[in-house]
Amino acid sequence: MTRCNTGAREDAADFEVVVEKRALVGEGSIWDAEKGVLYWVDILSHHLYVFDPPSGENRTIDTLQAVGTVVPRAGGGVIVALHNGFAHLDLDTEKITFIADPERDIPKNRFNDGKCDPSGRFWAGTISMVKNTGDAALYMLDTAGTLSLKVPQVTNSNGICWSLDATKMYYIDTPTKQVRVYAYDNASGDIGSPEILVDTESKGYDSSPDGMTIDAEGN
């Protein structure tokens, strides 16, 4: 894992190794400001990591199945999106309690990327591991524990974030090579119809969009 310190110019960045850990698919890093630790996952190694910067310790928790992403839970512990759905993980006992598995009937899918919206709802989507177009989806787990389908007919649900004023949601289904934007109602979690914000293929980028975040300036 590296820490990046960006400079004044776009091409000026310094990288520092903070964890010497060879991950198969290292993703989902999120800072817990209350506890002062960084959570991140290695999807295919089935590991959740808790990195403590002052001590340098990178604690390993075995999630027993693929783990796509993680978010802190206000009531304690974390919520993880696993191969078989959403679950609560108690960081003290490492006990996993399953909440919902909306794709129990699609064993070739697993959960992938996701994060919490500005009101604390957990959004995470699935990926078709056999690349069946449209077999995956994006879901929302609200603060009461109710799960709802938000975007159907996805193939590889990936990056998601919200505008600073919480009126727009940005979302990536990687094989489309697009970043899409939805009108967003922060009070209800409702989304409007998608519009294409960036089409990386038409821009001539030799790559596909994957993860995404928003910075303090709204970019």
Secondary structure, 3 states (H helix, E strand, C coil): CEEEEECCCCCCEEEEECCCCCCCCEEEEEEECCCCEEEEEECCCCEEEEEECCCCEEEEEECCCCEEEEEECCCCCEEEEECCEEEEECCCCCCEEEEECCCCCCCCEEEEEEEECCCCCEEEEEEECCCCCCCEEEEEECCCCCEEEEEEEECEEEEEEECCCCCEEEEEEHHHCEEEEEEEECCCCEECCCEEEEECCCCCCCCCCCCCCCCCCCC
